[in-house]
Amino acid sequence: MTGVRVVDLSQAHAGPAGTQILGDLGADVIKVESPIGELVRFDWVSRSGGHYMQALNRNKRDVVLDLWTKSGREAFCDLVRVSDVVLDNFRVGVMKKLGADYDSLKKLNPRIISASILGYGSSGPYSTYPSYDDLGQAMSGMASLCGEPGGKPMRSAAAIGDISAGILCTYGVVVALYERERTGQGRRVEVNLLDSCMALLDTMFQHYFSFGHLPPPQGSRHPVSPLLGYYKTRNGYIALGPCWPRICRVIDREWMIDDPRFREVGDRMKNKKEMEDLIEEALQEADSEDWIELLRAEDIAVSPVNTLDKVAEDPQVAHNGTILQMEHSVYGKVRAVACPIRMPGAVEGESSPPPMLGEHTDEVLRTILGYSDEKMDRLRQEQEENAEELQKHARKARA
């Protein structure tokens, strides 16, 4: 995506996750923050650079602009004129108040692509409500399907709504860029957390649409395919893929193959829990590492259920280069999970660490927009004059 410039107004998780992908793939992403930084710029406990910032903002340049000041809005508009994409994840109405909605932006640049990640949509009964990842998981039905049967609803450990919305938004941006090559015109792109979470539940909704009854919480075993799921061993857990009847030979339970309770697929579905409990009982006779070696020798799909420290040391992860090493000007050597999109043969440069607040303000405004010392001084002066008002709004937003 070399040659594509993105003005990133987003904050927290969903938007920055999407713009980081664009930056990883070569776009020039200019992150625009207020003088006091975005919502997760500082760790809530230590008040230092937060882990959200470190995880979601590499390969970006950072510019400080107070968009509620005349000079800040002017600088933003100047950036829009020379950019390809503006991406935000504000609540409905905020971009219009800023004079940064699509109708306003396309007057500055007819080729601009205006992308927004919303909570529930740009219109409708819930459009103005605040939303977060956990609420997207809850309202979409996702939380009702997590956890063990009979237990309380459970959120995913991953911010699945935010991440999926960020990824889907980048898809929309790329399609809009491709379309612009033919039409010469930009367009509006919208994604919301509710739709994104529902899209991830495609088979669950189809089950409901087809059979008319609600799928239960999924627990640690696959709801349809016998044997798929997580099993306790002597020292931990392993995950098994389809493996009947080979698993019976590996665990020395060959008698199960001809047992009438498990002989046919229908029998195994009917007696699924009983069969899986017998297999788990056998697996608890040895350690995970031993079972994995034996199961892989039989070409059975198996994996350890890792904790993050184990994943970080895994030889396949090291081979894939999934964990980046970057040198940060303040924090020294930092690690991060790399973009999973690979393009063999493409020229790949060094990843730049997440920027400090306003680290590239002078660089961007002077080199891209040709701002003079006088203009830079006026911008800073207006921001200082509005600092108290900005702090007041920030305290209200973070309360």
Secondary structure per residue as TSV (DSSP state, phi and psi in degrees):
chain	resnum	aa	ss	phi	psi
A	1	M	-	360.0	24.0
A	2	T	T	-57.2	135.0
A	3	G	T	97.1	-8.9
A	4	V	-	-96.2	127.9
A	5	R	E	-110.7	130.2
A	6	V	E	-118.3	125.9
A	7	V	E	-95.0	113.5
A	8	D	E	-102.7	104.2
A	9	L	-	-94.8	2.1
A	10	S	-	-79.4	164.3
A	11	Q	-	-148.0	173.8
A	12	A	T	66.6	-113.9
A	13	H	T	-119.2	-56.4
A	14	A	H	-59.6	-54.0
A	15	G	H	-64.3	-51.5
A	16	P	H	-58.7	-32.9
A	17	A	H	-62.6	-40.7
A	18	G	H	-70.1	-46.4
A	19	T	H	-68.7	-27.6
A	20	Q	H	-64.9	-38.8
A	21	I	H	-59.7	-44.7
A	22	L	H	-61.7	-41.2
A	23	G	H	-66.2	-40.0
A	24	D	H	-60.8	-31.9
A	25	L	T	-91.4	8.0
A	26	G	T	111.2	-5.1
A	27	A	-	-69.7	151.7
A	28	D	E	-88.0	99.7
A	29	V	E	-96.9	120.1
A	30	I	E	-107.2	107.0
A	31	K	E	-82.5	122.2
A	32	V	E	-104.3	119.6
A	33	E	E	-121.1	157.5
A	34	S	-	-72.7	166.1
A	35	P	T	-59.6	-20.2
A	36	I	T	-100.2	4.7
A	37	G	-	85.6	163.1
A	38	E	-	-77.2	178.5
A	39	L	T	-55.6	-37.2
A	40	V	T	-112.7	20.1
A	41	R	S	-59.6	-36.9
A	42	F	B	-115.9	141.6
A	43	D	-	-64.3	133.8
A	44	W	T	-65.8	-21.6
A	45	V	T	-97.9	-55.3
A	46	S	T	-88.7	-12.3
A	47	R	-	60.9	22.4
A	48	S	S	-103.6	-176.2
A	49	G	B	-57.0	117.6
A	50	G	-	-72.9	157.0
A	51	H	H	-69.5	-26.7
A	52	Y	H	-61.9	-44.0
A	53	M	H	-61.4	-42.6
A	54	Q	H	-67.4	-33.3
A	55	A	H	-79.4	-25.5
A	56	L	H	-122.8	7.9
A	57	N	-	-134.9	26.2
A	58	R	T	-73.8	165.7
A	59	N	T	54.6	40.0
A	60	K	E	-133.3	154.1
A	61	R	E	-104.8	145.5
A	62	D	E	-114.6	127.1
A	63	V	E	-124.1	134.4
A	64	V	E	-96.7	121.0
A	65	L	-	-139.8	131.5
A	66	D	-	-92.1	102.9
A	67	L	T	-72.5	-5.2
A	68	W	T	-92.1	1.5
A	69	T	S	-106.0	157.1
A	70	K	H	-61.7	-46.4
A	71	S	H	-70.6	-33.3
A	72	G	H	-65.3	-44.9
A	73	R	H	-64.4	-38.1
A	74	E	H	-62.1	-44.4
A	75	A	H	-64.5	-40.9
A	76	F	H	-60.0	-46.6
A	77	C	H	-61.8	-38.8
A	78	D	H	-62.3	-38.6
A	79	L	H	-66.3	-40.4
A	80	V	H	-59.3	-38.6
A	81	R	H	-62.9	-26.5
A	82	V	T	-114.5	19.1
A	83	S	-	-120.6	172.6
A	84	D	S	-108.7	-32.1
A	85	V	E	-138.0	140.4
A	86	V	E	-121.6	124.8
A	87	L	E	-124.9	134.1
A	88	D	E	-139.8	164.3
A	89	N	-	-137.3	43.1
A	90	F	-	-77.4	165.6
A	91	R	-	-67.4	156.5
A	92	V	T	-55.3	131.2
A	93	G	T	103.1	-23.8
A	94	V	H	-66.3	-45.2
A	95	M	H	-63.4	-34.2
A	96	K	H	-67.4	-41.1
A	97	K	H	-61.6	-34.9
A	98	L	T	-78.4	-7.2
A	99	G	T	69.6	30.3
A	100	A	-	-122.5	16.3
A	101	D	S	-71.1	167.5
A	102	Y	H	-59.0	-41.4
A	103	D	H	-59.9	-35.8
A	104	S	H	-75.2	-41.6
A	105	L	H	-66.4	-38.9
A	106	K	H	-71.1	-17.6
A	107	K	H	-71.3	-31.3
A	108	L	H	-78.9	-35.2
A	109	N	-	-153.6	99.2
A	110	P	T	-60.7	-17.5
A	111	R	T	-91.5	0.0
A	112	I	-	-71.4	143.5
A	113	I	E	-107.6	119.5
A	114	S	E	-104.5	112.7
A	115	A	E	-115.8	133.5
A	116	S	E	-131.4	138.9
A	117	I	E	-107.5	119.2
A	118	L	E	-114.0	171.6
A	119	G	S	-77.9	-53.6
A	120	Y	S	-126.9	-8.7
A	121	G	-	132.0	166.6
A	122	S	S	-84.0	-8.9
A	123	S	S	-149.8	174.5
A	124	G	S	107.4	174.2
A	125	P	T	-64.9	-24.6
A	126	Y	T	-106.6	1.8
A	127	S	T	-57.6	-32.2
A	128	T	T	-93.3	-0.9
A	129	Y	S	-73.8	146.7
A	130	P	-	-70.4	151.1
A	131	S	-	-147.1	152.1
A	132	Y	-	-138.2	170.7
A	133	D	H	-52.6	-48.0
A	134	D	H	-61.0	-34.7
A	135	L	H	-71.3	-36.6
A	136	G	H	-62.1	-41.9
A	137	Q	H	-64.3	-37.7
A	138	A	H	-71.6	-50.8
A	139	M	H	-69.0	-30.5
A	140	S	T	-73.6	-13.5
A	141	G	T	97.4	-8.9
A	142	M	H	-60.3	-44.7
A	143	A	H	-63.2	-29.1
A	144	S	H	-70.7	-16.4
A	145	L	H	-102.2	-6.4
A	146	C	S	-94.4	157.9
A	147	G	S	90.6	179.7
A	148	E	-	-87.9	148.4
A	149	P	T	-52.5	133.0
A	150	G	T	89.8	-11.6
A	151	G	S	-89.6	179.6
A	152	K	-	-81.2	159.5
A	153	P	-	-55.5	149.0
A	154	M	-	-137.7	137.1
A	155	R	-	-81.1	154.9
A	156	S	-	-73.9	145.4
A	157	A	S	-63.9	-36.0
A	158	A	S	-79.8	146.2
A	159	A	-	-76.9	71.0
A	160	I	H	-65.2	-34.5
A	161	G	H	-67.8	-48.9
A	162	D	H	-60.9	-48.1
A	163	I	H	-65.8	-45.2
A	164	S	H	-65.5	-38.6
A	165	A	H	-64.1	-40.8
A	166	G	H	-62.6	-44.5
A	167	I	H	-64.9	-46.1
A	168	L	H	-64.2	-33.6
A	169	C	H	-65.5	-39.7
A	170	T	H	-64.7	-35.9
A	171	Y	H	-58.7	-46.4
A	172	G	H	-61.7	-40.9
A	173	V	H	-62.7	-45.3
A	174	V	H	-63.7	-41.7
A	175	V	H	-62.7	-41.8
A	176	A	H	-65.4	-37.6
A	177	L	H	-64.5	-41.4
A	178	Y	H	-64.7	-43.5
A	179	E	H	-62.9	-37.3
A	180	R	H	-63.0	-27.6
A	181	E	H	-61.3	-29.8
A	182	R	H	-90.3	-39.3
A	183	T	H	-97.1	-24.7
A	184	G	S	78.7	1.3
A	185	Q	-	-115.0	146.0
A	186	G	-	-80.4	-172.8
A	187	R	-	-163.2	174.2
A	188	R	E	-93.9	137.8
A	189	V	E	-127.0	129.6
A	190	E	E	-130.4	138.0
A	191	V	E	-137.0	146.6
A	192	N	E	-134.2	158.9
A	193	L	H	-64.5	-40.7
A	194	L	H	-61.1	-50.9
A	195	D	H	-61.4	-39.9
A	196	S	H	-63.8	-44.0
A	197	C	H	-65.9	-40.3
A	198	M	H	-63.7	-36.8
A	199	A	H	-62.9	-30.6
A	200	L	H	-75.3	-13.7
A	201	L	T	-102.8	28.7
A	202	D	H	-54.5	-47.3
A	203	T	H	-71.9	-31.1
A	204	M	H	-66.6	-45.3
A	205	F	H	-64.5	-38.5
A	206	Q	H	-65.3	-35.0
A	207	H	H	-59.5	-46.5
A	208	Y	H	-65.5	-45.1
A	209	F	H	-62.7	-36.6
A	210	S	H	-79.3	-40.4
A	211	F	H	-111.1	-14.1
A	212	G	S	80.0	5.3
A	213	H	S	-126.3	156.0
A	214	L	-	-80.5	130.7
A	215	P	-	-66.9	142.1
A	216	P	-	-80.0	171.9
A	217	P	-	-52.2	139.8
A	218	Q	-	-83.1	-21.9
A	219	G	T	62.6	-151.3
A	220	S	T	-102.9	5.4
A	221	R	B	-123.4	148.1
A	222	H	-	-64.5	136.4
A	223	P	S	-72.5	-21.6
A	224	V	S	-114.4	-48.8
A	225	S	S	-85.0	117.2
A	226	P	T	-59.1	141.2
A	227	L	T	85.9	-28.7
A	228	L	-	-65.4	130.3
A	229	G	E	147.2	-164.3
A	230	Y	E	-107.2	138.6
A	231	Y	E	-133.1	140.3
A	232	K	E	-77.4	136.0
A	233	T	-	-112.8	-169.1
A	234	R	S	-66.8	-30.7
A	235	N	S	-128.0	14.4
A	236	G	S	170.8	-141.9
A	237	Y	E	-137.6	150.5
A	238	I	E	-128.7	158.2
A	239	A	E	-107.9	133.2
A	240	L	E	-113.2	143.1
A	241	G	-	-99.5	-168.1
A	242	P	S	-58.5	129.8
A	243	C	-	-155.3	15.1
A	244	W	T	-83.4	134.4
A	245	P	T	-100.3	8.9
A	246	R	H	-59.8	-33.8
A	247	I	H	-58.6	-33.7
A	248	C	H	-64.1	-37.2
A	249	R	H	-72.0	-40.1
A	250	V	H	-64.1	-39.9
A	251	I	T	-93.1	9.0
A	252	D	T	61.7	45.2
A	253	R	-	-130.0	49.6
A	254	E	G	-63.2	-23.8
A	255	W	G	-59.7	-23.9
A	256	M	G	-67.3	-25.6
A	257	I	G	-61.1	-40.9
A	258	D	G	-98.5	3.6
A	259	D	-	-65.2	126.9
A	260	P	T	-57.7	-21.7
A	261	R	T	-70.3	-22.4
A	262	F	T	-127.0	5.0
A	263	R	S	-65.5	-46.8
A	264	E	S	-106.6	163.4
A	265	V	H	-57.7	-43.8
A	266	G	H	-61.2	-37.6
A	267	D	H	-64.9	-42.5
A	268	R	H	-67.4	-34.9
A	269	M	H	-67.7	-42.0
A	270	K	H	-65.0	-36.0
A	271	N	T	-113.5	34.2
A	272	K	H	-56.0	-52.6
A	273	K	H	-62.9	-42.4
A	274	E	H	-61.9	-42.9
A	275	M	H	-64.7	-46.8
A	276	E	H	-66.9	-34.7
A	277	D	H	-65.2	-38.4
A	278	L	H	-64.9	-40.7
A	279	I	H	-67.7	-41.4
A	280	E	H	-64.8	-37.0
A	281	E	H	-59.7	-41.8
A	282	A	H	-69.0	-39.1
A	283	L	H	-65.6	-21.5
A	284	Q	T	-77.6	1.9
A	285	E	T	-84.8	-10.4
A	286	A	S	-146.2	170.4
A	287	D	-	-80.1	158.5
A	288	S	H	-54.9	-45.8
A	289	E	H	-60.0	-38.9
A	290	D	H	-67.8	-43.9
A	291	W	H	-64.7	-39.8
A	292	I	H	-61.8	-41.8
A	293	E	H	-62.7	-44.8
A	294	L	H	-68.8	-41.3
A	295	L	H	-70.0	-38.9
A	296	R	H	-67.8	-30.5
A	297	A	H	-63.7	-25.7
A	298	E	T	-96.8	10.9
A	299	D	T	59.7	34.7
A	300	I	-	-92.6	133.5
A	301	A	-	-67.3	119.4
A	302	V	E	-150.9	150.6
A	303	S	E	-150.8	148.1
A	304	P	E	-69.7	152.1
A	305	V	-	-91.5	94.8
A	306	N	-	-83.3	152.0
A	307	T	-	-90.8	165.4
A	308	L	H	-61.1	-34.4
A	309	D	H	-64.2	-36.0
A	310	K	H	-68.6	-40.5
A	311	V	H	-61.4	-42.7
A	312	A	H	-62.8	-22.1
A	313	E	T	-103.8	2.2
A	314	D	-	-68.2	135.9
A	315	P	H	-64.0	-32.5
A	316	Q	H	-69.6	-38.5
A	317	V	H	-62.2	-42.8
A	318	A	H	-63.9	-42.7
A	319	H	H	-62.5	-40.9
A	320	N	H	-72.6	-15.8
A	321	G	T	67.5	35.0
A	322	T	-	-73.4	-23.5
A	323	I	E	-106.8	119.2
A	324	L	E	-84.0	149.9
A	325	Q	E	-116.7	124.0
A	326	M	E	-131.3	153.4
A	327	E	E	-103.3	112.7
A	328	H	E	-95.7	141.4
A	329	S	T	-65.8	-24.0
A	330	V	T	-109.7	-42.7
A	331	Y	T	-96.0	1.3
A	332	G	E	73.4	-141.8
A	333	K	E	-72.7	125.5
A	334	V	E	-126.1	150.3
A	335	R	E	-114.5	155.3
A	336	A	E	-156.9	159.2
A	337	V	E	-82.1	126.0
A	338	A	-	-73.6	163.8
A	339	C	-	-64.1	131.0
A	340	P	S	-78.2	-7.7
A	341	I	-	-81.5	120.7
A	342	R	-	-116.3	140.4
A	343	M	-	-128.4	87.3
A	344	P	T	-53.0	133.2
A	345	G	T	95.3	-16.1
A	346	A	S	-75.8	149.7
A	347	V	-	-77.7	122.2
A	348	E	-	-114.0	127.1
A	349	G	-	-96.3	-178.6
A	350	E	-	-72.4	139.6
A	351	S	-	-76.3	139.0
A	352	S	-	-94.4	140.9
A	353	P	-	-70.2	163.9
A	354	P	-	-55.3	136.0
A	355	P	-	-78.9	157.9
A	356	M	-	-76.0	160.3
A	357	L	T	-58.6	118.9
A	358	G	T	72.5	15.3
A	359	E	T	-57.9	-31.5
A	360	H	T	-115.7	17.4
A	361	T	H	-56.8	-53.6
A	362	D	H	-62.2	-45.4
A	363	E	H	-58.0	-48.1
A	364	V	H	-70.1	-49.4
A	365	L	H	-69.5	-31.7
A	366	R	H	-81.0	-46.0
A	367	T	H	-81.2	-37.0
A	368	I	T	-85.9	-41.6
A	369	L	T	-103.6	-9.8
A	370	G	-	68.8	32.3
A	371	Y	-	-67.2	141.0
A	372	S	-	-87.6	169.9
A	373	D	H	-57.6	-41.2
A	374	E	H	-62.1	-42.9
A	375	K	H	-68.2	-40.2
A	376	M	H	-63.5	-41.8
A	377	D	H	-63.9	-40.2
A	378	R	H	-66.0	-40.1
A	379	L	H	-62.1	-46.7
A	380	R	H	-65.2	-39.5
A	381	Q	H	-63.7	-44.4
A	382	E	H	-64.2	-37.3
A	383	Q	H	-66.3	-39.9
A	384	E	H	-65.2	-38.9
A	385	E	H	-67.0	-28.5
A	386	N	T	-97.1	4.1
A	387	A	H	-60.1	-42.6
A	388	E	H	-64.3	-43.0
A	389	E	H	-63.3	-39.2
A	390	L	H	-64.7	-41.8
A	391	Q	H	-63.1	-39.1
A	392	K	H	-63.1	-45.1
A	393	H	H	-64.8	-38.2
A	394	A	H	-65.5	-41.7
A	395	R	H	-62.1	-38.4
A	396	K	H	-66.8	-42.2
A	397	A	H	-67.8	-32.6
A	398	R	H	-94.1	-2.7
A	399	A	-	-66.1	360.0
